[in-house]
Amino acid sequence: MKISFGLNYSLKFVKIPAILAICCICMSFIVLEKSAKKRVEKAFTAYIKDSVQVEVALMYNRENLPDRYFSPVVTPVCEEGICYELVVDVYWDLLGNFLEYKESKEDPFTKFDHIRFTASDHQKMKDILADKTSLLANYEAKDLVDPRVEIKSDVIDGVTGATYKSLSGAVVKGAVYSSHTLWHIVNGIISAKIFEHTEKLLNDDLLVQMLQSSNYNQQFYALNKIDVEKKEFQPYLFDLLAKGESYVPFFAIEKLPESIWSSAEYQERSAELLPELEFKMQNEVLNKLMGKAVVREALRSLIKNSKGLRDNQIEKVFTILRENRKNLENKEMDKLADILYSENTTLSKNAYRILSEIKPQNKKVNQKVKSYERRIN
């Protein structure tokens, strides 16, 4: 029989024997491994609520590297002497951060009065579980509701208190006890043990995988673990300038050794990368190239990509070009001459200035320069 009691979620009013729970866990691992055709192995055993045993598995990807952790959780939730079973599959990343959960088809998530979770309820729950700084960390379940305000259930003969307004944002409305229970399962001892387990598995391949992930926490963690002087890490570190999440690109660019910016390969890559970067990171890259001996290929890319930059960035590009004017040859002169016709006056004026300073021995370029002079005079 399924019931909804107070603000609790719907769960079976039957205690599953320990042996049945263990069998369910084992079967989950077997089915998961067969369906995914990837390696899955037991990582560790944890105990929640002091006595509830939880088996946590480590799932590997197709490259046979650790990918994520998984646990089929079966735990009692007790309120006012009545206990229910919570059945849910939970997934964490390699550092113990919540990724997702999958509800049981037989025991779907419900809230007050046995109402099924909506899509927005599930999203709210996932947002709650992903927040390690949640207010739920500081409260016992009984402290989340105000017993002075009673809410009567239309499904069972019972009442419960209303959630305190100051805490309403920290729980799914109508599912306060499931929010509290699941948050502590996801972000408690299991999360800490996952982090410890992953640290024992660390190697260069796993760090590279973290750098290449789209997970901010893993990118940042690997960024602080790698030896930046190792050349094998440098391509992945450089890729973070464009692919890093949140503030990772700014940490990555500071981690790159100075030798990178004197390298012909990375000078050209950084110049080609400019259109893909946001404004602040464009400035960081240009600042790194200023004062360096820059190769022709990179100078050519800087000229080509200067059209999409702001005025102060254009000034930086032409500072770099002037510092390396000896490396500017016919191809670069042609591109600068084309810029003379740009509607951006900062571009055209800078192109004219540097061409006037260099005085190239190129008839076609000189004709364009003279044409520009007639236009502005």
C-alpha positions in Angstrom: 0.0 0.0 0.0 1.4 3.4 -0.9 0.6 6.4 1.2 1.5 10.1 1.5 1.9 11.3 5.0 2.2 15.0 5.7 5.0 16.6 3.6 6.6 13.2 3.2 6.9 11.5 -0.2 5.1 8.3 -1.2 6.9 5.1 -0.2 5.9 1.5 0.4 4.6 0.9 3.9 6.5 -2.4 4.0 10.0 -3.0 5.3 12.1 -4.9 2.8 14.1 -7.7 4.4 17.8 -7.1 4.4 18.5 -10.1 2.2 16.0 -8.8 -0.4 17.6 -5.3 -0.4 21.1 -6.8 -0.9 19.7 -8.9 -3.8 18.2 -5.8 -5.4 21.5 -4.0 -5.2 23.4 -6.9 -6.7 20.9 -7.2 -9.5 21.1 -3.5 -10.2 24.9 -3.8 -10.7 24.4 -6.8 -13.0 21.7 -5.2 -15.2 23.6 -1.9 -15.3 26.8 -3.7 -16.4 25.1 -5.8 -19.1 23.1 -2.9 -20.5 26.0 -0.5 -20.7 28.6 -3.1 -21.7 31.1 -1.2 -19.7 33.2 -2.2 -16.7 31.5 -1.7 -13.3 33.1 -2.7 -10.0 32.4 -2.3 -6.4 34.1 0.7 -4.9 33.2 0.6 -1.2 30.5 0.1 1.4 29.1 3.0 3.3 26.7 3.3 6.2 24.1 6.0 6.3 21.9 6.8 9.3 24.5 4.8 11.3 23.1 1.4 10.3 21.8 1.4 6.7 24.3 -0.3 4.4 24.9 1.2 1.0 27.0 -0.4 -1.7 28.7 2.1 -4.1 30.0 1.1 -7.5 32.5 2.7 -9.8 31.5 2.8 -13.5 34.1 2.9 -16.2 33.8 4.4 -19.7 34.6 2.8 -23.0 38.3 3.8 -22.6 38.3 1.8 -19.4 38.8 4.9 -17.3 36.8 5.7 -14.2 33.7 7.7 -15.2 31.2 8.0 -12.4 29.9 6.4 -9.2 26.5 4.8 -8.7 24.5 3.4 -5.9 21.0 1.9 -5.6 19.9 3.3 -2.3 17.2 1.6 -0.1 16.8 3.4 3.2 14.1 3.9 5.8 12.6 7.4 6.4 10.9 7.8 9.7 8.5 10.4 10.9 6.6 10.4 14.1 7.2 6.7 14.6 6.1 5.7 11.1 8.9 4.4 8.7 8.8 4.1 5.0 11.4 2.9 2.4 13.1 5.3 0.0 14.3 3.5 -3.2 16.4 5.5 -5.6 19.4 5.1 -7.9 22.0 7.9 -7.3 24.9 8.9 -9.5 28.0 11.1 -8.5 30.9 12.4 -10.5 34.5 11.3 -9.7 34.8 13.9 -7.0 31.6 13.1 -5.1 29.4 15.8 -6.6 25.8 14.9 -7.5 25.1 14.1 -11.1 21.6 12.7 -11.3 19.1 10.3 -9.8 16.7 7.8 -11.2 13.5 7.1 -9.4 12.1 3.6 -9.1 9.2 2.8 -11.5 7.5 0.9 -8.7 8.1 3.6 -6.1 8.1 6.9 -8.0 8.7 10.2 -6.1 5.5 11.8 -4.8 4.7 14.6 -2.5 1.9 15.7 -0.1 -1.3 13.7 -0.7 0.4 11.2 -3.0 0.8 13.6 -5.9 3.4 12.5 -8.4 6.5 14.7 -8.9 6.2 16.9 -11.9 9.2 17.6 -14.3 9.8 20.9 -12.5 9.7 19.1 -9.1 12.4 16.7 -10.3 14.5 19.6 -11.6 14.1 21.4 -8.3 15.2 18.3 -6.4 18.2 17.9 -8.6 19.2 21.5 -8.1 18.9 21.0 -4.3 21.0 17.9 -4.4 23.7 19.6 -6.5 24.0 22.4 -3.9 26.6 21.4 -1.3 26.0 24.7 0.6 22.3 24.0 1.1 20.7 25.1 4.3 19.6 21.5 4.7 23.1 20.7 6.0 22.4 22.6 9.2 18.9 21.2 10.1 17.4 18.0 11.3 14.3 16.9 9.4 12.0 17.7 12.3 13.3 21.3 12.4 12.1 22.0 8.9 8.4 22.2 9.7 6.4 24.4 11.9 4.2 22.2 14.1 2.0 25.1 15.0 0.6 25.2 11.4 -1.2 21.9 10.6 -1.9 20.6 7.1 -4.5 17.8 6.9 -4.0 15.0 4.4 -7.0 14.1 2.1 -5.5 10.6 1.6 -4.7 9.3 5.0 -5.9 10.1 8.5 -3.0 12.4 9.5 -1.7 15.9 9.7 1.7 17.5 9.4 3.3 20.8 10.0 4.0 23.4 7.2 7.5 24.1 6.0 9.1 27.2 7.5 9.0 30.0 4.9 12.7 30.7 5.4 13.5 27.1 4.3 10.9 26.7 1.6 13.5 27.4 -1.1 15.7 24.6 0.1 13.1 21.8 -0.4 10.6 20.6 -3.0 7.3 22.0 -2.0 5.2 19.2 -0.5 8.3 16.9 -0.2 10.3 18.3 2.7 11.3 15.0 4.2 12.4 13.4 0.9 14.4 16.6 0.1 16.2 16.4 3.5 16.8 12.7 3.4 18.1 12.5 -0.1 20.3 15.6 0.3 22.1 14.1 3.3 22.5 10.7 1.5 24.0 12.4 -1.6 26.2 15.0 0.1 27.2 13.1 3.3 29.7 10.3 4.0 29.3 8.7 0.5 30.4 11.9 -1.2 33.5 12.1 1.1 34.4 8.5 0.5 34.0 8.9 -3.3 36.6 11.7 -3.3 39.0 9.6 -1.2 38.5 6.6 -3.5 39.2 8.6 -6.7 42.3 10.1 -5.2 43.8 6.6 -4.9 43.1 6.0 -8.6 44.7 9.1 -10.0 47.1 8.8 -12.9 48.0 11.0 -15.9 45.3 9.4 -18.1 42.5 10.1 -15.6 43.8 13.7 -15.1 43.6 14.3 -18.9 40.1 12.9 -18.9 39.1 15.4 -16.2 40.7 18.3 -18.1 38.7 17.3 -21.2 35.4 16.9 -19.4 32.7 19.5 -19.4 32.5 19.3 -15.6 33.8 22.5 -13.9 34.7 20.7 -10.6 36.8 18.1 -12.4 38.5 20.6 -14.7 39.5 22.7 -11.8 40.6 19.8 -9.7 42.8 18.4 -12.5 44.2 21.8 -13.2 45.6 21.9 -9.7 46.9 18.4 -9.8 48.8 18.3 -13.0 52.5 19.1 -13.5 52.2 22.0 -16.0 55.8 21.5 -17.0 55.0 18.1 -18.5 54.6 18.7 -22.2 51.9 15.9 -22.5 49.5 18.0 -20.4 50.1 21.3 -22.2 47.7 20.8 -25.2 44.8 19.9 -22.9 45.7 22.8 -20.6 45.7 25.2 -23.6 42.3 23.8 -24.8 40.8 25.0 -21.6 41.2 28.6 -22.8 38.2 28.0 -25.0 36.6 24.9 -23.5 37.0 25.6 -19.8 33.8 26.0 -17.7 33.1 29.2 -15.7 36.4 30.6 -14.4 38.6 27.7 -15.4 40.0 29.4 -18.6 41.5 32.2 -16.4 43.1 29.7 -14.0 44.4 27.7 -17.0 46.1 30.6 -18.8 48.0 31.5 -15.6 49.1 27.9 -15.3 50.6 27.7 -18.8 54.3 28.0 -18.6 56.0 31.1 -20.2 57.6 28.9 -22.8 54.2 28.3 -24.4 53.9 31.9 -25.6 57.3 31.7 -27.2 56.4 28.5 -29.1 55.5 28.9 -32.8 52.8 26.2 -32.5 51.0 27.9 -29.6 51.4 31.4 -31.0 49.6 30.4 -34.1 47.0 28.4 -32.2 46.3 31.3 -29.8 45.9 33.8 -32.8 43.5 31.4 -34.5 41.6 30.9 -31.3 40.7 34.6 -30.8 37.3 34.5 -32.4 36.2 31.6 -30.1 37.1 33.4 -26.9 35.1 35.8 -24.9 36.3 39.4 -24.5 38.3 39.1 -21.3 40.1 35.9 -22.4 40.9 37.6 -25.7 42.7 40.3 -23.7 44.6 37.8 -21.7 45.9 36.1 -24.9 46.9 39.3 -26.5 48.7 40.4 -23.3 50.7 37.1 -23.3 51.8 37.7 -26.9 52.9 41.3 -26.4 56.7 41.6 -26.0 57.3 38.3 -27.7 59.0 37.4 -30.9 56.0 36.2 -32.9 56.2 34.0 -36.0 54.7 35.0 -39.4 51.9 32.5 -39.3 50.6 33.9 -36.0 51.0 37.5 -37.2 48.9 36.7 -40.3 46.2 35.2 -38.1 46.2 38.2 -35.8 45.7 40.5 -38.8 42.8 38.3 -40.1 41.1 38.1 -36.7 41.5 41.7 -35.8 38.3 42.6 -37.6 36.2 41.1 -34.9 38.0 42.8 -32.0 37.2 46.0 -30.0 39.2 49.1 -30.5 41.5 48.7 -27.5 42.2 45.1 -28.5 43.0 46.2 -32.1 45.6 48.6 -30.6 47.2 45.6 -28.8 47.3 43.6 -32.1 49.1 46.4 -33.9 51.5 46.8 -31.0 52.4 43.1 -31.5 52.7 43.7 -35.3 55.0 46.7 -34.8 57.2 44.7 -32.4 57.5 42.1 -35.1 57.6 44.2 -38.2 60.7 42.4 -39.5 58.6 39.2 -39.8 55.9 40.9 -41.9 56.3 39.9 -45.6 54.2 40.2 -48.8 51.3 38.0 -47.6 51.0 40.0 -44.3 51.4 43.3 -46.2 48.5 42.3 -48.6 46.2 41.6 -45.6 47.1 44.9 -44.0 46.4 46.7 -47.2 43.0 45.1 -47.4 42.2 46.5 -43.9 42.7 50.0 -45.3 39.2 49.8 -46.7 37.6 48.7 -43.4 34.7 50.7 -42.0 36.4 50.5 -38.6 38.6 53.6 -38.5 40.8 52.1 -35.7 41.7 49.3 -38.0 42.2 51.4 -41.1 44.3 54.0 -39.3 46.5 51.4 -37.7 47.0 49.6 -40.9 48.0 52.8 -42.7 50.4 53.8 -39.9 52.3 50.5 -39.9 52.5 50.3 -43.7 53.7 53.9 -43.8 56.4 53.0 -41.3 57.5 49.9 -43.1 57.4 51.3 -46.7 57.0 47.9 -48.3 58.5 47.2 -51.7 55.2 45.9 -53.1 53.6 47.8 -55.9 50.1 46.6 -55.3 50.3 47.4 -51.6 51.7 50.9 -52.3 48.9 51.6 -54.7 46.4 50.8 -52.0 48.2 53.0 -49.5 48.2 56.0 -51.9 44.5 55.4 -52.6 43.8 55.5 -48.9 45.8 58.8 -48.6 43.8 60.4 -51.3 40.6 59.3 -49.6 41.5 60.8 -46.2 43.0 64.0 -47.6 
